[in-house]
Amino acid sequence: IVDRRSTTGYCTFLGGNLVTWKSKKQSVVTRSSAEAEFRAMAQGICELLWLKIILEDLKIKWEEPMKLYCDNKSAISIAHRTKHIEVDRHFIKEKLDSGLICTSFVSSQNQLADVLTKGLNSHNFERIISKLRMDNTYSPA
């Protein structure tokens, strides 16, 4: 069934290690790829905030902004300035303005979350899986 809903996908790393990931169909139909990416940014920020709480519970201080990489410059622009998708925008803008989160552009070629949201050819799939430091535990040693 083609329902025109986008898929949100993100990976979170701590100390260079993959600690959480998610791939989920968005609950609404978006009018642009920027809007879909923007909604994914909001979900990614929620995950980062949850990880920050866990770190604080473990008495681990994380003083610097947590980095959120996005391969859609329009979505990054929405997060910083325009009135679009009001609730998510205010949530994201608040976290950016407080310095808790900083956004960075990453080229689509280097977007690791694509493994969770797109059908990839075998070369790109293997390249991303390697960067995620994931191994096939069932392959012969």
Backbone as CSV, one residue per row, in Angstrom:
resi,resn,N_x,N_y,N_z,CA_x,CA_y,CA_z,C_x,C_y,C_z
1,ILE,0.848,-1.181,0.000,0.000,0.000,0.000,0.889,1.238,0.000
2,VAL,0.611,2.132,-0.913,1.330,3.397,-0.973,0.486,4.425,-0.241
3,ASP,0.972,4.866,0.908,0.203,5.827,1.703,0.828,7.211,1.719
4,ARG,1.964,7.368,1.020,2.650,8.658,0.884,3.188,9.204,2.202
5,ARG,3.286,8.353,3.215,3.879,8.796,4.480,5.376,8.492,4.449
6,SER,6.158,9.398,4.962,7.610,9.239,4.998,8.019,8.359,6.167
7,THR,9.237,7.878,6.093,9.794,7.071,7.171,10.848,7.883,7.899
8,THR,10.722,7.966,9.215,11.726,8.616,10.055,12.772,7.576,10.420
9,GLY,14.022,7.978,10.348,15.094,7.084,10.777,16.206,7.889,11.402
10,TYR,16.748,7.382,12.498,17.903,8.040,13.098,18.765,7.021,13.821
11,CYS,20.022,7.394,13.996,20.997,6.607,14.744,21.611,7.545,15.766
12,THR,21.819,7.076,16.981,22.495,7.908,17.978,23.775,7.214,18.413
13,PHE,24.806,8.018,18.534,26.122,7.524,18.909,26.548,8.174,20.212
14,LEU,27.272,7.436,21.014,27.852,7.949,22.246,29.286,7.450,22.300
15,GLY,30.229,8.385,22.336,31.634,7.997,22.334,32.023,7.227,21.087
16,GLY,31.383,7.552,19.962,31.688,6.875,18.709,31.006,5.531,18.534
17,ASN,30.181,5.139,19.490,29.504,3.846,19.431,28.012,4.024,19.199
18,LEU,27.456,3.206,18.320,26.025,3.214,18.057,25.302,2.693,19.294
19,VAL,24.413,3.506,19.877,23.707,3.082,21.097,22.205,2.921,20.886
20,THR,21.597,3.703,20.004,20.177,3.511,19.699,19.947,3.807,18.226
21,TRP,18.864,3.281,17.704,18.457,3.560,16.339,16.962,3.331,16.238
22,LYS,16.365,3.951,15.219,14.921,3.799,15.047,14.556,4.022,13.588
23,SER,13.599,3.272,13.130,13.011,3.451,11.816,11.512,3.274,11.982
24,LYS,10.746,4.310,11.628,9.297,4.253,11.837,8.585,5.128,10.815
25,LYS,7.482,4.627,10.323,6.646,5.384,9.394,6.036,6.565,10.145
26,GLN,6.092,7.758,9.544,5.507,8.935,10.176,3.987,8.817,10.190
27,SER,3.376,9.373,11.215,1.926,9.232,11.389,1.118,10.175,10.498
28,VAL,1.781,11.143,9.887,1.080,12.102,9.030,1.721,12.141,7.645
29,VAL,0.953,12.562,6.669,1.484,12.787,5.328,2.038,14.207,5.305
30,THR,3.289,14.347,4.911,3.910,15.674,4.856,3.824,16.215,3.437
31,ARG,3.921,17.530,3.328,3.799,18.166,2.019,5.132,18.348,1.315
32,SER,6.235,18.078,2.005,7.550,18.233,1.383,8.553,17.344,2.102
33,SER,9.666,17.086,1.425,10.725,16.305,2.069,11.309,17.086,3.244
34,ALA,11.345,18.416,3.132,11.863,19.232,4.237,10.991,19.064,5.481
35,GLU,9.676,19.039,5.293,8.776,18.858,6.432,8.961,17.477,7.050
36,ALA,9.121,16.454,6.213,9.339,15.096,6.724,10.650,15.022,7.503
37,GLU,11.708,15.627,6.956,13.008,15.633,7.643,12.921,16.428,8.944
38,PHE,12.160,17.511,8.919,12.007,18.345,10.104,11.333,17.562,11.225
39,ARG,10.295,16.806,10.882,9.621,15.970,11.883,10.580,14.902,12.416
40,ALA,11.424,14.373,11.543,12.424,13.394,11.978,13.431,14.039,12.933
41,MET,13.777,15.306,12.673,14.680,16.026,13.575,14.083,16.106,14.976
42,ALA,12.792,16.383,15.063,12.133,16.474,16.374,12.220,15.138,17.107
43,GLN,12.018,14.040,16.390,12.119,12.718,17.016,13.554,12.437,17.466
44,GLY,14.515,12.819,16.631,15.920,12.630,16.991,16.307,13.426,18.226
45,ILE,15.807,14.639,18.331,16.084,15.463,19.509,15.495,14.825,20.758
46,CYS,14.297,14.279,20.657,13.705,13.583,21.816,14.612,12.446,22.272
47,GLU,15.171,11.720,21.323,16.078,10.617,21.664,17.338,11.147,22.344
48,LEU,17.901,12.243,21.826,19.094,12.832,22.438,18.811,13.308,23.858
49,LEU,17.650,13.917,24.067,17.295,14.385,25.414,17.138,13.209,26.375
50,TRP,16.567,12.115,25.897,16.426,10.907,26.717,17.804,10.361,27.097
51,LEU,18.735,10.336,26.128,20.093,9.865,26.425,20.792,10.783,27.420
52,LYS,20.552,12.085,27.312,21.154,13.031,28.264,20.657,12.749,29.680
53,ILE,19.370,12.447,29.830,18.817,12.109,31.149,19.477,10.845,31.698
54,ILE,19.662,9.850,30.848,20.323,8.616,31.289,21.748,8.913,31.737
55,LEU,22.472,9.720,30.964,23.840,10.080,31.344,23.857,10.804,32.685
56,GLU,22.916,11.722,32.887,22.842,12.439,34.164,22.546,11.479,35.310
57,ASP,21.651,10.511,35.087,21.352,9.509,36.115,22.585,8.681,36.460
58,LEU,23.464,8.492,35.467,24.704,7.746,35.685,25.831,8.648,36.185
59,LYS,25.481,9.909,36.489,26.437,10.912,36.993,27.533,11.232,35.977
60,ILE,27.167,11.186,34.700,28.097,11.533,33.629,27.691,12.899,33.094
61,LYS,28.602,13.858,33.163,28.328,15.219,32.695,28.576,15.303,31.191
62,TRP,27.658,15.934,30.485,27.819,16.206,29.057,27.549,17.685,28.871
63,GLU,28.599,18.470,28.814,28.483,19.926,28.804,28.278,20.518,27.415
64,GLU,28.832,19.905,26.393,28.768,20.507,25.061,27.451,20.176,24.369
65,PRO,27.092,20.972,23.347,25.837,20.683,22.633,25.886,19.299,21.984
66,MET,24.754,18.629,21.983,24.656,17.347,21.298,24.442,17.647,19.821
67,LYS,25.133,16.927,18.947,25.065,17.211,17.513,23.959,16.397,16.858
68,LEU,23.176,17.078,16.049,22.117,16.457,15.271,22.451,16.690,13.803
69,TYR,22.778,15.626,13.086,23.135,15.742,11.675,21.896,15.544,10.811
70,CYS,21.774,16.369,9.797,20.629,16.300,8.891,21.127,16.538,7.471
71,ASP,20.612,15.773,6.512,21.046,15.933,5.125,20.084,16.790,4.302
72,ASN,19.255,17.574,4.967,18.299,18.430,4.268,18.454,19.866,4.772
73,LYS,19.087,20.703,3.949,19.354,22.089,4.360,18.069,22.871,4.619
74,SER,17.012,22.556,3.890,15.739,23.252,4.112,15.189,22.945,5.496
75,ALA,15.302,21.698,5.928,14.826,21.324,7.265,15.634,22.039,8.337
76,ILE,16.938,22.145,8.141,17.785,22.863,9.101,17.377,24.332,9.150
77,SER,17.094,24.914,7.989,16.674,26.314,7.924,15.347,26.523,8.645
78,ILE,14.405,25.614,8.444,13.112,25.701,9.134,13.335,25.722,10.642
79,ALA,14.230,24.878,11.117,14.479,24.763,12.554,14.981,26.066,13.150
80,HIS,15.685,26.848,12.360,16.287,28.069,12.882,15.431,29.314,12.739
81,ARG,14.475,29.332,11.774,13.857,30.635,11.584,12.390,30.694,11.201
82,THR,11.847,29.816,10.421,10.517,30.074,9.870,9.384,29.577,10.758
83,LYS,8.173,30.050,10.472,6.970,29.584,11.171,6.380,28.445,10.349
84,HIS,6.729,27.251,10.702,6.322,26.087,9.934,6.218,24.920,10.898
85,ILE,5.170,24.187,10.829,4.977,23.031,11.701,5.173,23.465,13.156
86,GLU,4.287,24.279,13.624,4.437,25.056,14.852,4.952,24.311,16.085
87,VAL,4.348,23.222,16.477,4.753,22.573,17.729,6.174,22.047,17.635
88,ASP,6.477,21.295,16.566,7.833,20.778,16.400,8.835,21.914,16.282
89,ARG,8.465,22.977,15.567,9.393,24.090,15.372,9.757,24.741,16.699
90,HIS,8.759,24.997,17.529,9.043,25.639,18.817,9.883,24.728,19.708
91,PHE,9.583,23.449,19.683,10.358,22.487,20.470,11.817,22.484,20.019
92,ILE,12.034,22.369,18.716,13.399,22.329,18.190,14.099,23.662,18.422
93,LYS,13.426,24.777,18.128,14.041,26.098,18.298,14.454,26.335,19.743
94,GLU,13.628,25.898,20.685,13.956,26.051,22.106,15.253,25.314,22.445
95,LYS,15.416,24.107,21.936,16.619,23.320,22.223,17.841,23.913,21.535
96,LEU,17.664,24.468,20.334,18.772,25.126,19.640,19.180,26.403,20.365
97,ASP,18.195,27.228,20.725,18.477,28.503,21.392,19.145,28.310,22.747
98,SER,18.815,27.224,23.436,19.411,26.973,24.753,20.842,26.457,24.647
99,GLY,21.255,26.063,23.443,22.598,25.523,23.263,22.695,24.040,23.581
100,LEU,21.579,23.408,23.903,21.573,21.984,24.224,21.828,21.135,22.989
101,ILE,21.316,21.592,21.842,21.443,20.881,20.574,22.049,21.828,19.552
102,CYS,22.884,21.300,18.667,23.331,22.077,17.519,23.110,21.222,16.276
103,THR,22.697,21.856,15.196,22.447,21.118,13.964,23.629,21.265,13.032
104,SER,23.902,20.209,12.288,24.976,20.206,11.305,24.485,19.518,10.047
105,PHE,24.884,20.045,8.908,24.536,19.416,7.640,25.482,18.257,7.385
106,VAL,24.931,17.171,6.908,25.731,16.037,6.455,25.216,15.683,5.065
107,SER,26.111,15.425,4.138,25.672,15.113,2.777,24.858,13.825,2.773
108,SER,23.974,13.712,1.813,23.141,12.505,1.718,24.001,11.253,1.594
109,GLN,25.140,11.370,0.936,26.048,10.229,0.779,26.572,9.741,2.131
110,ASN,26.668,10.635,3.105,27.202,10.273,4.421,26.130,10.159,5.498
111,GLN,24.862,10.177,5.117,23.768,10.086,6.087,23.557,8.619,6.473
112,LEU,24.021,8.255,7.662,23.959,6.865,8.107,22.534,6.374,8.323
113,ALA,21.622,7.260,8.680,20.239,6.850,8.945,19.523,6.383,7.682
114,ASP,20.104,6.625,6.503,19.465,6.161,5.269,19.290,4.648,5.247
115,VAL,20.126,3.926,5.963,19.981,2.468,6.012,18.649,2.080,6.663
116,LEU,18.069,2.990,7.445,16.807,2.728,8.139,15.585,3.222,7.370
117,THR,15.807,4.031,6.331,14.662,4.671,5.672,14.561,4.418,4.176
118,LYS,15.605,3.860,3.564,15.613,3.709,2.109,16.088,2.316,1.716
119,GLY,15.644,1.895,0.547,16.216,0.690,-0.042,17.537,1.081,-0.687
120,LEU,18.627,0.466,-0.269,19.950,0.819,-0.780,20.518,-0.330,-1.601
121,ASN,21.383,0.006,-2.567,22.074,-1.068,-3.274,23.064,-1.719,-2.310
122,SER,23.562,-2.884,-2.659,24.396,-3.648,-1.720,25.666,-2.899,-1.331
123,HIS,26.266,-2.168,-2.272,27.490,-1.420,-1.956,27.227,-0.367,-0.874
124,ASN,26.192,0.452,-1.062,25.884,1.494,-0.076,25.430,0.896,1.247
125,PHE,24.671,-0.193,1.192,24.238,-0.862,2.419,25.450,-1.333,3.221
126,GLU,26.374,-2.033,2.578,27.572,-2.535,3.264,28.437,-1.389,3.785
127,ARG,28.545,-0.304,3.001,29.348,0.856,3.420,28.778,1.471,4.697
128,ILE,27.459,1.649,4.746,26.837,2.257,5.927,26.901,1.314,7.120
129,ILE,26.618,0.041,6.913,26.686,-0.937,8.005,28.089,-0.951,8.606
130,SER,29.100,-0.839,7.749,30.483,-0.789,8.233,30.712,0.451,9.098
131,LYS,30.183,1.600,8.672,30.343,2.832,9.454,29.590,2.763,10.777
132,LEU,28.489,2.008,10.803,27.742,1.830,12.048,28.432,0.822,12.972
133,ARG,29.501,0.217,12.471,30.272,-0.791,13.211,29.405,-1.997,13.575
134,MET,28.588,-2.394,12.610,27.733,-3.556,12.818,28.304,-4.720,12.023
135,ASP,28.319,-5.887,12.613,28.823,-7.083,11.961,27.716,-8.108,11.851
136,ASN,27.823,-8.968,10.859,26.910,-10.087,10.733,27.409,-11.180,11.667
137,THR,26.728,-11.375,12.771,27.182,-12.355,13.765,27.054,-13.783,13.267
138,TYR,26.349,-13.989,12.165,26.161,-15.330,11.630,27.119,-15.665,10.500
139,SER,27.940,-14.712,10.087,28.881,-15.003,9.007,30.040,-15.825,9.554
140,PRO,30.625,-16.690,8.706,31.756,-17.503,9.178,32.924,-16.614,9.599
141,ALA,33.626,-17.027,10.618,34.745,-16.231,11.163,35.936,-16.223,10.247
